[in-house]
Amino acid sequence: MDRISPDRLRELIDAHGAALTLYARQWCWAPEDALQEALIELLRQDPAPDHPLAWLFKTVRRRAQNLARGEFCRMQHHRRAGELRQAWFTSNGDLEVSAEELAGMLAHLPSLEREIVVARVWGELPFARIAELVDISCSAAHRRYQRALEQLAEMIDAPADSSPKPSSEPQRNQS
């Protein structure tokens, strides 16, 4: 027997594709990927297996378990990276807002201003480099930085019971 024919492959997918996907879902979050990899591998078999459906179930299982291992490793890596990530802010006993509140206030800045503040404060980039980065003039980058600091100061000085409102200003690349 030679390779599996396209018609036979279509029949297998139509008749058993949903069951194979459900079978793969036991192990991974991307069962369609496991099935697709198994189908591609089936097309490459020369000669085709004697029992293609049983072969598909076995191969889908292997592919799904491989994907699950990759998903697990990725989740572990993200978890470890999150634990090692330094906070953006460190607590300062003189400041009346917490690091979490300050991070939330930063999130309420317009996206361009937030990008400029992060590049300047944490990236320690000079305004000339920031201007190149966000494609505006150096003076515009400085003005937007100053405006962002003023907005943060206003949010810090706002009464505790009022929460900062997200900016409705669209992001512009000009000043």
Secondary structure, DSSP 8 states (H G I E B T S, - for coil): --S--HHHHHHHHHHHHHHHHHHHHTT-S-HHHHHHHHHHHHHH-SS--SSHHHHHHHHHHHHHHHHHHHHHHHHHHHHHHHHHS--SS---TT-SS-HHHHHHHHHTS-HHHHHHHHHHHTS---HHHHHHHHTS-HHHHHHHHHHHHHHHHHHHHS-TTS----------S--
